[in-house]
Amino acid sequence: MKRIEPVKEPLRGEVIVPGDKSIAHRAVILASIAQGRSRIFNLSGGDDNSRTVKAFRQMGVDIHRDGDALCVEGKGWKGLGAPKEIIDCGNSGTTMRLLSGLLAGRPFRSELDGDSSLRQRPMQRVIDPLSLMGAKIKSKGGAGLAPLEIEGGGLHAIDYRMPIASAQVKSAILLAALQAQGTTTLEEPLKSRDHTEVMLRGFGGEIAVNCKSIMIAGGQTLAGQDVRIPGDISSAAFFLVAAAMIPGSDVTIRNVGCNPTRDGVIHLLRQMGASIDLRHERAEAGEPVADIRVVGGKLKGVDVGGEWAARTIDEYPILAVAAALADGVTRFSDVKELRYKESDRIAAMTEGLQQIGVQVEEREDGMTIHGGNKLRRTRVRSFGDHRVAMSLAVAGLASDGGVEIDDAACVDISFPGFFDLLGKICLH
């Protein structure tokens, strides 16, 4: 149980958020299959990234701490050995889906499993294209669900048109394609986050990207690199919304990754009337980075169509809180994918917002939120979903009497120390 008290004054201060989870997963994976030492700086201490690190240790990769860096002693593809035990991905869909692609090409048997939530998330979307490449993947849970049993090796290139825009599925195919005979071509319906493509180039890989089309040849060798992980924009989003929705607030989030395939939350908040400035823009590890300053004021409702989904999928829960505090109506459409996250996020946020006094209409593919009402004191459920818990915590700051969250421990999956940082900008 965690209680969030309402704030009496505007938020003030500076925040540094953990390293980007998505980029960190990929850094650990590529470093583990590269030749030579890689050093990874600013790796998040959350459980999700730790699952990927542990997985490669199980495959015999020497990964250790050296001061501020996580050192990975890569020995190339042949440096990976069969894990002696089941790889437990915990709650991390990124770990399971990306490792599915990587392990599909290795000449040994492996098994991937996860917690009860991960066992409910759809894995057929990676099983199908990997099977077309010659992979032998069995859904032991049936219906395309984990656990997954993989007999790897013997992959060939494919031309594949992806039915949905998914960076995890795309990355799984790219990791398999690196080990396949021939050149694989992918086409996305919408451009999804491109961290894998950016980082592959950083590790010396060759990959051709033309808008939504990607080509990558098999048989490539990568070289170890130093990687500095920028701050996670998905983590920064909670502070962006908190500052934007409380008039008079002035908060700066330092060193945030602002990749254009991930920055939808900034653009949507600006459409809602938020004052957001990017300062000291620069590049780190091939990724655009900036300090983001937010000044609080009045927000207004907007229509958020499906064209925003690929760039903003993780930020919908906290944007729903911004919508609850905005004047007018906000409509989120064509985001049925939210029902297949760590929880059914459409249902979870509908229930949570209704509990605190917001008029919400749930639809199969989204929700309509009538904003501008006072938020009441209540107790809410997180459904064990870290983003739902953090979003409802931010809502508590603007409530009349505070909000109690039934399970806030799930926040440690992605953002250990979140509540301390939130308190820091509330107490000035």
C-alpha positions in Angstrom: 0.0 0.0 0.0 1.4 3.4 -0.9 -0.3 6.7 -0.1 0.2 9.8 -2.3 -0.7 13.1 -0.7 -1.9 16.1 -2.7 0.5 19.0 -3.3 -0.2 22.4 -1.9 2.4 24.3 -4.0 3.6 24.1 -7.6 6.3 21.5 -8.3 9.9 22.7 -8.6 13.3 21.2 -9.2 15.5 19.0 -11.4 15.2 15.3 -11.9 17.5 12.6 -13.5 15.6 9.5 -14.5 17.0 6.0 -14.9 18.6 4.9 -18.2 16.3 4.0 -21.0 15.1 0.4 -20.6 14.6 -0.2 -24.2 18.1 0.9 -25.2 19.7 -0.9 -22.3 18.2 -4.3 -23.3 19.6 -3.9 -26.7 23.0 -2.7 -25.4 23.4 -5.8 -23.3 22.3 -8.1 -26.1 24.5 -6.6 -28.8 27.5 -6.4 -26.4 27.0 -10.1 -25.5 27.2 -11.2 -29.2 30.0 -8.8 -30.2 33.7 -9.5 -30.2 35.6 -7.7 -27.4 34.8 -5.7 -24.3 31.9 -3.4 -24.1 31.2 -0.9 -21.3 27.6 0.2 -20.6 27.0 3.3 -18.6 23.8 4.4 -16.8 22.1 1.0 -17.0 18.8 1.0 -15.1 18.7 -1.0 -11.9 15.1 -2.1 -12.6 14.2 -5.8 -12.7 13.5 -5.8 -16.5 17.1 -5.0 -17.5 18.4 -7.3 -14.8 16.6 -10.2 -16.5 18.4 -9.7 -19.7 21.8 -9.5 -18.0 21.1 -12.7 -16.1 20.0 -14.5 -19.3 23.4 -13.9 -20.9 25.2 -14.9 -17.8 23.3 -18.1 -18.0 24.7 -18.5 -21.5 28.2 -18.1 -20.3 28.9 -14.4 -21.0 31.2 -12.7 -18.5 29.3 -9.6 -17.3 30.6 -7.7 -14.3 30.6 -4.3 -12.7 33.6 -2.0 -13.0 33.0 1.3 -11.2 30.1 3.0 -13.0 30.1 0.7 -16.0 28.7 -2.7 -16.7 31.4 -4.6 -18.5 30.4 -7.3 -21.0 33.2 -9.5 -22.3 31.8 -10.5 -25.7 33.2 -13.5 -27.6 30.9 -13.3 -30.6 28.1 -15.7 -31.5 30.1 -18.8 -30.6 30.6 -17.4 -27.1 27.0 -18.2 -26.3 26.4 -21.6 -24.7 23.2 -23.5 -24.0 21.6 -22.3 -20.7 21.5 -25.1 -18.1 18.2 -23.8 -16.7 15.1 -22.1 -18.0 15.6 -18.4 -18.7 13.2 -16.5 -16.4 12.2 -13.2 -18.1 10.2 -12.1 -15.1 7.8 -9.4 -16.3 9.9 -8.3 -19.3 8.3 -8.8 -22.6 11.3 -7.1 -24.3 13.6 -9.8 -22.8 11.4 -12.7 -24.0 10.6 -11.4 -27.5 14.2 -10.2 -28.3 15.8 -13.4 -26.9 13.3 -15.5 -29.0 14.9 -14.0 -32.1 18.4 -14.4 -30.9 18.0 -18.0 -29.6 16.2 -19.0 -32.8 19.5 -18.9 -34.5 21.7 -20.6 -31.9 22.4 -24.4 -32.3 21.1 -25.5 -29.0 17.8 -26.0 -27.0 16.6 -23.2 -24.7 13.4 -22.3 -22.9 12.0 -18.9 -22.0 9.4 -18.3 -19.2 8.1 -15.5 -17.2 5.7 -14.4 -14.4 1.9 -14.9 -14.6 1.5 -11.5 -16.4 4.1 -12.3 -19.1 2.5 -15.7 -19.6 -0.6 -13.9 -20.8 1.1 -11.7 -23.3 0.9 -12.6 -27.0 4.0 -14.4 -28.4 2.6 -15.7 -31.6 3.5 -12.4 -33.2 7.2 -13.5 -32.9 6.7 -17.2 -33.3 5.1 -16.7 -36.8 8.0 -14.8 -38.5 10.7 -16.7 -36.8 9.0 -20.0 -37.9 9.0 -18.7 -41.5 12.8 -18.3 -41.1 13.1 -22.0 -40.2 13.1 -21.6 -36.4 11.5 -24.4 -34.3 9.6 -22.6 -31.5 6.9 -24.3 -29.4 4.4 -22.5 -27.2 4.3 -24.8 -24.2 1.5 -22.7 -22.8 -0.5 -23.2 -26.0 -2.3 -20.4 -27.9 1.0 -18.7 -28.7 1.8 -18.0 -25.0 4.9 -18.6 -22.9 6.7 -20.7 -21.8 8.5 -20.9 -25.2 10.7 -23.9 -26.1 13.3 -23.1 -28.8 15.4 -25.6 -30.9 17.7 -23.1 -32.6 19.8 -23.0 -35.8 19.5 -23.3 -39.5 17.8 -20.0 -40.3 17.2 -18.5 -43.7 16.3 -15.0 -44.8 12.7 -13.9 -45.4 10.8 -11.0 -46.9 8.2 -10.1 -44.3 5.5 -7.5 -44.1 4.7 -7.0 -40.4 1.0 -7.0 -39.6 1.5 -4.6 -36.6 4.1 -2.0 -35.8 6.1 -3.5 -32.9 9.7 -2.7 -32.1 10.0 -5.9 -30.1 8.8 -8.1 -33.0 11.0 -6.2 -35.4 14.0 -6.5 -33.2 13.5 -10.3 -32.7 13.5 -10.7 -36.5 16.6 -8.5 -36.9 18.5 -10.6 -34.3 17.5 -13.8 -36.1 18.3 -12.3 -39.5 21.9 -11.5 -38.3 22.3 -15.3 -38.1 20.4 -16.3 -41.2 21.6 -17.2 -44.6 20.8 -14.4 -47.1 19.4 -10.9 -46.7 16.2 -10.3 -44.8 13.7 -7.5 -45.7 11.1 -6.2 -43.3 8.4 -3.7 -43.9 6.5 -2.0 -41.0 2.9 -0.6 -41.3 4.1 2.4 -39.2 7.6 3.2 -38.1 8.2 1.9 -34.6 11.0 2.8 -32.2 14.4 2.3 -34.0 16.8 1.7 -31.1 17.9 -1.7 -32.5 18.8 -0.2 -35.9 20.7 2.7 -34.3 22.6 0.5 -31.9 23.4 -2.2 -34.6 25.2 0.5 -36.5 27.0 1.6 -33.4 28.4 -1.9 -32.9 29.6 -2.0 -36.5 26.6 -3.8 -38.1 25.3 -3.0 -41.6 21.6 -2.3 -42.0 19.7 -0.4 -44.6 16.7 1.6 -43.6 14.4 3.3 -46.1 11.4 4.8 -44.3 9.4 1.8 -43.1 11.5 -0.8 -45.0 14.6 -2.5 -43.5 17.2 -4.8 -45.1 19.8 -6.7 -43.1 22.3 -9.4 -44.3 23.1 -12.5 -42.2 26.6 -13.6 -41.1 27.6 -10.3 -39.6 30.2 -9.9 -36.8 29.8 -7.0 -34.3 32.6 -5.3 -32.3 32.4 -4.3 -28.6 31.7 -0.6 -27.9 31.2 1.8 -25.0 27.6 2.8 -24.7 26.1 5.6 -22.5 22.4 5.0 -22.0 20.3 8.2 -22.1 17.5 8.8 -19.6 14.3 7.0 -20.3 11.6 9.2 -21.9 8.9 6.8 -20.7 10.1 7.4 -17.1 10.5 11.1 -17.7 6.9 11.2 -18.9 5.5 11.0 -15.4 7.4 14.1 -14.4 6.5 15.9 -17.6 2.8 15.3 -16.9 3.0 16.1 -13.2 4.6 19.5 -13.9 2.4 20.3 -16.9 -0.9 19.7 -15.1 -0.1 21.7 -11.9 -0.1 25.4 -12.7 3.0 27.4 -11.8 5.2 24.3 -11.7 8.8 24.5 -13.2 10.6 21.2 -13.5 13.6 20.2 -15.6 14.4 16.5 -16.5 18.0 16.1 -17.4 19.7 13.9 -20.1 16.5 12.4 -21.6 16.6 10.4 -24.8 14.4 12.2 -27.4 14.4 9.7 -30.3 11.8 10.8 -32.8 10.2 7.3 -32.7 9.6 7.7 -29.0 8.8 11.4 -28.4 5.1 11.4 -29.0 4.4 12.3 -25.4 6.2 15.6 -25.8 4.2 16.5 -29.0 0.9 15.4 -27.5 1.4 17.4 -24.3 2.3 20.5 -26.4 -1.0 20.0 -28.3 -2.7 20.0 -25.0 -1.2 23.4 -24.2 1.8 22.4 -22.1 4.9 24.6 -22.2 7.8 22.3 -22.9 11.3 23.3 -24.0 14.2 21.1 -25.1 17.6 22.5 -24.0 21.2 21.4 -24.6 20.2 19.1 -27.5 23.0 16.6 -28.3 23.7 13.0 -29.4 24.8 10.1 -27.2 25.3 6.6 -28.5 23.7 7.7 -31.7 20.5 8.8 -29.9 19.3 12.4 -29.6 19.4 13.6 -26.0 18.1 16.9 -24.3 17.2 18.5 -21.0 13.5 19.0 -20.9 12.0 21.9 -19.1 8.2 21.9 -18.3 6.3 24.9 -17.0 2.8 24.1 -15.6 -0.4 25.7 -16.8 -3.9 24.9 -18.2 -4.3 21.9 -20.4 -7.0 21.2 -22.9 -8.5 17.9 -24.3 -7.3 16.6 -27.7 -8.0 13.7 -30.1 -5.2 11.1 -30.1 -5.6 8.8 -33.1 -3.8 5.6 -34.0 -1.0 7.4 -35.8 0.5 8.1 -32.4 0.4 4.6 -31.1 3.9 3.4 -32.2 5.6 6.5 -30.8 3.6 6.7 -27.6 2.4 3.3 -26.6 4.1 3.2 -23.1 2.9 6.8 -22.3 -0.9 6.3 -22.7 -1.5 5.6 -19.0 0.1 8.9 -17.8 -1.4 10.8 -20.8 -4.8 9.6 -19.5 -4.0 11.4 -16.2 -3.2 14.6 -18.1 -6.5 14.2 -19.9 -8.3 13.9 -16.6 -6.9 17.3 -15.5 -7.4 19.0 -18.9 -10.4 21.1 -19.8 -12.7 19.3 -22.3 -12.7 15.9 -23.8 -9.7 13.7 -24.8 -10.2 10.6 -27.1 -7.7 7.9 -27.4 -8.4 5.7 -30.5 -6.9 2.7 -32.3 -4.8 1.5 -29.3 -6.2 -1.9 -28.7 -2.6 -3.0 -28.2 -2.8 -1.5 -24.7 -5.0 -4.4 -23.7 -1.9 -6.8 -24.1 0.6 -5.0 -21.9 1.6 -5.9 -18.3 -2.1 -5.4 -17.6 -5.1 -4.5 -19.8 -4.2 -0.8 -19.6 -7.4 0.5 -21.1 -9.4 -1.3 -18.4 -7.0 -0.6 -15.6 -6.8 3.2 -16.3 -10.6 3.4 -16.9 -11.2 1.8 -13.4 -8.6 3.9 -11.7 -9.7 7.2 -13.1 -13.4 6.4 -12.5 -12.5 5.7 -8.8 -11.0 9.2 -8.4 -14.0 10.8 -9.9 -13.3 11.1 -13.6 -15.9 10.4 -16.3 -14.4 7.8 -18.6 -16.0 5.8 -21.4 -14.1 2.6 -22.2 -14.1 1.3 -25.8 -12.6 -1.9 -27.2 -9.8 0.1 -28.9 -9.4 3.1 -26.5 -11.1 5.5 -24.1 -12.8 8.9 -23.9 -12.0 11.0 -20.9 -14.0 14.0 -19.8 -11.5 16.2 -18.0 -11.6 19.2 -15.8 -13.2 17.7 -12.7 -11.8 17.6 -9.2 -10.1 14.4 -8.3 -11.4 12.8 -5.0 -9.7 10.9 -2.3 -9.8 7.1 -2.8 -8.0 3.8 -3.1 -7.1 2.4 -6.5 -5.7 -0.8 -7.9 -2.5 -0.9 -10.0 -3.1 -4.5 -11.3 0.6 -5.1 -10.6 1.4 -2.8 -13.6 4.3 -0.4 -12.9 3.0 2.3 -15.4 -0.5 2.2 -14.0 0.8 2.6 -10.5 3.0 5.5 -11.4 0.3 7.2 -13.4 -2.2 7.0 -10.6 0.4 8.3 -8.1 0.8 11.4 -10.3 -3.0 11.8 -10.3 -2.8 11.7 -6.5 -0.8 14.9 -6.5 -3.8 16.8 -7.9 -6.5 15.1 -5.8 -8.5 16.6 -2.9 -7.4 14.2 -0.3 -4.7 11.9 -1.7 -4.7 8.5 -3.4 -3.8 5.1 -1.9 -2.3 2.5 -4.4 -2.9 -1.1 -3.4 0.4 -2.5 -5.0 3.1 0.0 -5.6 6.0 -2.4 -5.3 5.6 -3.2 -9.0 7.1 0.2 -9.7 10.6 -1.3 -9.1 10.3 -3.3 -12.3 11.2 -0.2 -14.3 11.8 2.7 -11.9 13.4 2.0 -8.5 13.4 5.3 -6.6 10.4 6.8 -8.4 8.5 7.8 -5.3 11.6 9.5 -3.8 12.1 11.5 -7.0 8.5 12.5 -7.0 8.7 13.6 -3.4 11.8 15.7 -4.3 10.0 18.0 -6.7 7.0 18.2 -4.3 9.1 19.4 -1.3 11.0 22.6 -2.2 
